[in-house]
Amino acid sequence: MNEKKVNRTEIKCPWCDEVTLPKVSVLKRQYGDVRERRCSKCHKVLGAYLVEEGDFMGSIRKFQN
């Protein structure tokens, strides 16, 4: 399987307000493989989506709070 490179940029966690590099893992679930991003500081979920949906996180617009 030829998979796109995962975007590895630091983000500000909405849960703990720390700037961190998210931990990305692929989990086997009932309806398919799920790519999950978690804060490397507080370990809360930042995002989770099916692997076959592709890596669309880089194209999502981000707004300042």
N, CA, C and O atoms as a printed pandas DataFrame, in Angstrom:
     atom_number atom_name residue_name chain_id  residue_number  x_coord  y_coord  z_coord
0              1         N          MET        A               1    0.839   -1.173    0.000
1              2        CA          MET        A               1    0.000    0.000    0.000
2              3         C          MET        A               1    0.887    1.239    0.000
3              4         O          MET        A               1    1.723    1.409    0.887
4              5         N          ASN        A               2    0.706    2.094   -0.984
5              6        CA          ASN        A               2    1.486    3.317   -1.100
6              7         C          ASN        A               2    0.725    4.447   -0.423
7              8         O          ASN        A               2   -0.269    4.942   -0.954
8              9         N          GLU        A               3    1.194    4.848    0.744
9             10        CA          GLU        A               3    0.486    5.845    1.540
10            11         C          GLU        A               3    1.239    7.163    1.516
11            12         O          GLU        A               3    2.470    7.188    1.524
12            13         N          LYS        A               4    0.475    8.280    1.486
13            14        CA          LYS        A               4    1.065    9.612    1.499
14            15         C          LYS        A               4    1.824    9.857    2.796
15            16         O          LYS        A               4    1.518    9.259    3.828
16            17         N          LYS        A               5    2.820   10.744    2.735
17            18        CA          LYS        A               5    3.567   11.118    3.924
18            19         C          LYS        A               5    2.641   11.876    4.875
19            20         O          LYS        A               5    1.898   12.759    4.447
20            21         N          VAL        A               6    2.686   11.538    6.147
21            22        CA          VAL        A               6    1.843   12.182    7.159
22            23         C          VAL        A               6    2.456   13.531    7.516
23            24         O          VAL        A               6    3.663   13.638    7.737
24            25         N          ASN        A               7    1.617   14.554    7.570
25            26        CA          ASN        A               7    2.066   15.893    7.930
26            27         C          ASN        A               7    2.522   15.904    9.382
27            28         O          ASN        A               7    1.725   15.621   10.277
28            29         N          ARG        A               8    3.787   16.224    9.633
29            30        CA          ARG        A               8    4.351   16.185   10.981
30            31         C          ARG        A               8    4.716   17.601   11.435
31            32         O          ARG        A               8    5.896   17.941   11.522
32            33         N          THR        A               9    3.713   18.416   11.720
33            34        CA          THR        A               9    3.959   19.763   12.196
34            35         C          THR        A               9    3.468   19.896   13.627
35            36         O          THR        A               9    2.542   19.206   14.053
36            37         N          GLU        A              10    4.103   20.789   14.352
37            38        CA          GLU        A              10    3.684   21.036   15.721
38            39         C          GLU        A              10    2.362   21.799   15.724
39            40         O          GLU        A              10    2.117   22.647   14.866
40            41         N          ILE        A              11    1.529   21.488   16.688
41            42        CA          ILE        A              11    0.238   22.147   16.822
42            43         C          ILE        A              11    0.049   22.546   18.285
43            44         O          ILE        A              11    0.736   22.046   19.176
44            45         N          LYS        A              12   -0.899   23.457   18.510
45            46        CA          LYS        A              12   -1.254   23.820   19.882
46            47         C          LYS        A              12   -2.461   22.983   20.277
47            48         O          LYS        A              12   -3.514   23.065   19.645
48            49         N          CYS        A              13   -2.307   22.186   21.313
49            50        CA          CYS        A              13   -3.374   21.295   21.764
50            51         C          CYS        A              13   -4.525   22.119   22.334
51            52         O          CYS        A              13   -4.300   22.984   23.181
52            53         N          PRO        A              14   -5.769   21.864   21.877
53            54        CA          PRO        A              14   -6.907   22.605   22.413
54            55         C          PRO        A              14   -7.261   22.197   23.847
55            56         O          PRO        A              14   -8.000   22.910   24.525
56            57         N          TRP        A              15   -6.744   21.062   24.310
57            58        CA          TRP        A              15   -7.052   20.571   25.660
58            59         C          TRP        A              15   -6.102   21.143   26.704
59            60         O          TRP        A              15   -6.548   21.618   27.748
60            61         N          CYS        A              16   -4.799   21.105   26.437
61            62        CA          CYS        A              16   -3.822   21.527   27.447
62            63         C          CYS        A              16   -3.084   22.817   27.084
63            64         O          CYS        A              16   -2.281   23.307   27.877
64            65         N          ASP        A              17   -3.345   23.371   25.899
65            66        CA          ASP        A              17   -2.726   24.621   25.414
66            67         C          ASP        A              17   -1.206   24.540   25.260
67            68         O          ASP        A              17   -0.534   25.571   25.241
68            69         N          GLU        A              18   -0.662   23.336   25.152
69            70        CA          GLU        A              18    0.779   23.158   24.929
70            71         C          GLU        A              18    1.047   22.981   23.435
71            72         O          GLU        A              18    0.235   22.385   22.728
72            73         N          VAL        A              19    2.181   23.494   22.950
73            74        CA          VAL        A              19    2.592   23.269   21.567
74            75         C          VAL        A              19    3.331   21.941   21.540
75            76         O          VAL        A              19    4.301   21.742   22.271
76            77         N          THR        A              20    2.859   21.032   20.683
77            78        CA          THR        A              20    3.387   19.673   20.694
78            79         C          THR        A              20    3.326   19.037   19.308
79            80         O          THR        A              20    2.579   19.493   18.442
80            81         N          LEU        A              21    4.095   18.010   19.107
81            82        CA          LEU        A              21    4.046   17.193   17.902
82            83         C          LEU        A              21    3.110   16.029   18.192
83            84         O          LEU        A              21    3.426   15.193   19.038
84            85         N          PRO        A              22    1.954   15.947   17.510
85            86        CA          PRO        A              22    0.980   14.897   17.833
86            87         C          PRO        A              22    1.534   13.496   17.580
87            88         O          PRO        A              22    2.329   13.279   16.665
88            89         N          LYS        A              23    1.097   12.556   18.410
89            90        CA          LYS        A              23    1.445   11.144   18.230
90            91         C          LYS        A              23    0.386   10.544   17.304
91            92         O          LYS        A              23   -0.809   10.625   17.589
92            93         N          VAL        A              24    0.828    9.941   16.195
93            94        CA          VAL        A              24   -0.089    9.374   15.208
94            95         C          VAL        A              24    0.029    7.856   15.253
95            96         O          VAL        A              24    1.130    7.305   15.213
96            97         N          SER        A              25   -1.127    7.183   15.336
97            98        CA          SER        A              25   -1.129    5.721   15.331
98            99         C          SER        A              25   -2.299    5.229   14.482
99           100         O          SER        A              25   -3.295    5.931   14.307
100          101         N          VAL        A              26   -2.162    4.010   13.958
101          102        CA          VAL        A              26   -3.224    3.391   13.162
102          103         C          VAL        A              26   -3.780    2.230   13.983
103          104         O          VAL        A              26   -3.045    1.334   14.399
104          105         N          LEU        A              27   -5.093    2.267   14.207
105          106        CA          LEU        A              27   -5.767    1.263   15.024
106          107         C          LEU        A              27   -6.704    0.429   14.170
107          108         O          LEU        A              27   -7.392    0.960   13.298
108          109         N          LYS        A              28   -6.736   -0.874   14.415
109          110        CA          LYS        A              28   -7.658   -1.779   13.718
110          111         C          LYS        A              28   -9.004   -1.708   14.435
111          112         O          LYS        A              28   -9.089   -2.006   15.627
112          113         N          ARG        A              29  -10.055   -1.317   13.716
113          114        CA          ARG        A              29  -11.401   -1.218   14.288
114          115         C          ARG        A              29  -12.373   -2.015   13.435
115          116         O          ARG        A              29  -12.010   -2.492   12.360
116          117         N          GLN        A              30  -13.603   -2.163   13.903
117          118        CA          GLN        A              30  -14.615   -2.972   13.240
118          119         C          GLN        A              30  -14.878   -2.512   11.810
119          120         O          GLN        A              30  -15.061   -3.350   10.927
120          121         N          TYR        A              31  -14.901   -1.222   11.561
121          122        CA          TYR        A              31  -15.263   -0.701   10.242
122          123         C          TYR        A              31  -14.063   -0.291    9.397
123          124         O          TYR        A              31  -14.235    0.297    8.328
124          125         N          GLY        A              32  -12.861   -0.588    9.854
125          126        CA          GLY        A              32  -11.657   -0.298    9.079
126          127         C          GLY        A              32  -10.535    0.216    9.968
127          128         O          GLY        A              32  -10.680    0.318   11.186
128          129         N          ASP        A              33   -9.421    0.534    9.336
129          130        CA          ASP        A              33   -8.268    1.073   10.052
130          131         C          ASP        A              33   -8.505    2.558   10.320
131          132         O          ASP        A              33   -8.918    3.303    9.431
132          133         N          VAL        A              34   -8.238    2.975   11.552
133          134        CA          VAL        A              34   -8.463    4.360   11.960
134          135         C          VAL        A              34   -7.132    5.000   12.304
135          136         O          VAL        A              34   -6.374    4.466   13.114
136          137         N          ARG        A              35   -6.838    6.157   11.688
137          138        CA          ARG        A              35   -5.647    6.931   12.021
138          139         C          ARG        A              35   -6.056    7.888   13.137
139          140         O          ARG        A              35   -6.981    8.685   12.981
140          141         N          GLU        A              36   -5.361    7.798   14.249
141          142        CA          GLU        A              36   -5.696    8.601   15.419
142          143         C          GLU        A              36   -4.525    9.508   15.767
143          144         O          GLU        A              36   -3.375    9.071   15.796
144          145         N          ARG        A              37   -4.828   10.768   16.028
145          146        CA          ARG        A              37   -3.816   11.737   16.465
146          147         C          ARG        A              37   -4.114   12.105   17.907
147          148         O          ARG        A              37   -5.242   12.462   18.248
148          149         N          ARG        A              38   -3.081   12.015   18.763
149          150        CA          ARG        A              38   -3.215   12.357   20.178
150          151         C          ARG        A              38   -2.131   13.350   20.564
151          152         O          ARG        A              38   -1.034   13.346   20.005
152          153         N          CYS        A              39   -2.454   14.193   21.520
153          154        CA          CYS        A              39   -1.480   15.131   22.073
154          155         C          CYS        A              39   -0.391   14.326   22.767
155          156         O          CYS        A              39   -0.690   13.409   23.531
156          157         N          SER        A              40    0.861   14.657   22.511
157          158        CA          SER        A              40    1.955   13.918   23.145
158          159         C          SER        A              40    2.183   14.364   24.592
159          160         O          SER        A              40    2.956   13.738   25.317
160          161         N          LYS        A              41    1.519   15.434   25.011
161          162        CA          LYS        A              41    1.650   15.909   26.405
162          163         C          LYS        A              41    0.525   15.360   27.287
163          164         O          LYS        A              41    0.795   14.716   28.302
164          165         N          CYS        A              42   -0.748   15.611   26.905
165          166        CA          CYS        A              42   -1.879   15.209   27.762
166          167         C          CYS        A              42   -2.554   13.920   27.277
167          168         O          CYS        A              42   -3.403   13.369   27.977
168          169         N          HIS        A              43   -2.184   13.437   26.086
169          170        CA          HIS        A              43   -2.662   12.173   25.512
170          171         C          HIS        A              43   -4.144   12.157   25.149
171          172         O          HIS        A              43   -4.717   11.080   24.985
172          173         N          LYS        A              44   -4.778   13.322   25.019
173          174        CA          LYS        A              44   -6.181   13.371   24.601
174          175         C          LYS        A              44   -6.264   13.348   23.075
175          176         O          LYS        A              44   -5.326   13.760   22.394
176          177         N          VAL        A              45   -7.386   12.867   22.540
177          178        CA          VAL        A              45   -7.569   12.712   21.096
178          179         C          VAL        A              45   -7.723   14.079   20.432
179          180         O          VAL        A              45   -8.533   14.901   20.861
180          181         N          LEU        A              46   -6.936   14.311   19.380
181          182        CA          LEU        A              46   -7.028   15.520   18.578
182          183         C          LEU        A              46   -7.829   15.272   17.309
183          184         O          LEU        A              46   -8.464   16.187   16.786
184          185         N          GLY        A              47   -7.804   14.049   16.815
185          186        CA          GLY        A              47   -8.546   13.694   15.620
186          187         C          GLY        A              47   -8.440   12.208   15.351
187          188         O          GLY        A              47   -7.442   11.570   15.684
188          189         N          ALA        A              48   -9.499   11.658   14.733
189          190        CA          ALA        A              48   -9.504   10.246   14.368
190          191         C          ALA        A              48  -10.366   10.096   13.123
191          192         O          ALA        A              48  -11.482   10.613   13.072
192          193         N          TYR        A              49   -9.851    9.385   12.117
193          194        CA          TYR        A              49  -10.574    9.186   10.871
194          195         C          TYR        A              49  -10.093    7.926   10.173
195          196         O          TYR        A              49   -8.997    7.438   10.450
196          197         N          LEU        A              50  -10.906    7.399    9.271
197          198        CA          LEU        A              50  -10.545    6.191    8.534
198          199         C          LEU        A              50   -9.344    6.448    7.639
199          200         O          LEU        A              50   -9.257    7.494    6.996
200          201         N          VAL        A              51   -8.420    5.497    7.595
201          202        CA          VAL        A              51   -7.206    5.619    6.787
202          203         C          VAL        A              51   -7.558    5.794    5.311
203          204         O          VAL        A              51   -6.911    6.579    4.618
204          205         N          GLU        A              52   -8.580    5.071    4.812
205          206        CA          GLU        A              52   -8.917    5.151    3.386
206          207         C          GLU        A              52   -9.468    6.519    2.974
207          208         O          GLU        A              52   -9.606    6.788    1.780
208          209         N          GLU        A              53   -9.783    7.378    3.931
209          210        CA          GLU        A              53  -10.227    8.742    3.613
210          211         C          GLU        A              53   -9.058    9.610    3.163
211          212         O          GLU        A              53   -9.272   10.682    2.598
212          213         N          GLY        A              54   -7.832    9.167    3.404
213          214        CA          GLY        A              54   -6.653    9.927    2.999
214          215         C          GLY        A              54   -6.211   10.882    4.093
215          216         O          GLY        A              54   -6.824   10.956    5.158
216          217         N          ASP        A              55   -5.137   11.611    3.815
217          218        CA          ASP        A              55   -4.607   12.572    4.788
218          219         C          ASP        A              55   -5.106   13.963    4.418
219          220         O          ASP        A              55   -4.433   14.695    3.693
220          221         N          PHE        A              56   -6.264   14.321    4.905
221          222        CA          PHE        A              56   -6.881   15.607    4.586
222          223         C          PHE        A              56   -6.639   16.650    5.671
223          224         O          PHE        A              56   -7.052   17.799    5.521
224          225         N          MET        A              57   -5.976   16.270    6.761
225          226        CA          MET        A              57   -5.781   17.193    7.877
226          227         C          MET        A              57   -4.988   18.437    7.464
227          228         O          MET        A              57   -5.237   19.521    7.991
228          229         N          GLY        A              58   -4.055   18.302    6.547
229          230        CA          GLY        A              58   -3.252   19.442    6.115
230          231         C          GLY        A              58   -4.035   20.487    5.353
231          232         O          GLY        A              58   -3.622   21.645    5.296
232          233         N          SER        A              59   -5.165   20.102    4.762
233          234        CA          SER        A              59   -5.944   21.051    3.972
234          235         C          SER        A              59   -7.090   21.688    4.756
235          236         O          SER        A              59   -7.847   22.486    4.204
236          237         N          ILE        A              60   -7.225   21.342    6.042
237          238        CA          ILE        A              60   -8.282   21.926    6.860
238          239         C          ILE        A              60   -7.871   23.328    7.292
239          240         O          ILE        A              60   -6.746   23.547    7.742
240          241         N          ARG        A              61   -8.790   24.266    7.150
241          242        CA          ARG        A              61   -8.506   25.643    7.536
242          243         C          ARG        A              61   -8.449   25.759    9.045
243          244         O          ARG        A              61   -9.252   25.165    9.764
244          245         N          LYS        A              62   -7.481   26.539    9.509
245          246        CA          LYS        A              62   -7.315   26.748   10.941
246          247         C          LYS        A              62   -7.521   28.215   11.253
247          248         O          LYS        A              62   -7.020   29.085   10.540
248          249         N          PHE        A              63   -8.258   28.493   12.317
249          250        CA          PHE        A              63   -8.566   29.853   12.713
250          251         C          PHE        A              63   -7.956   30.145   14.075
251          252         O          PHE        A              63   -7.875   29.262   14.929
252          253         N          GLN        A              64   -7.528   31.384   14.275
253          254        CA          GLN        A              64   -7.012   31.810   15.577
254          255         C          GLN        A              64   -8.175   31.946   16.545
255          256         O          GLN        A              64   -9.259   32.371   16.144
256          257         N          ASN        A              65   -7.979   31.600   17.790
257          258        CA          ASN        A              65   -9.021   31.744   18.811
258          259         C          ASN        A              65   -9.174   33.186   19.206
259          260         O          ASN        A              65  -10.005   33.508   20.056
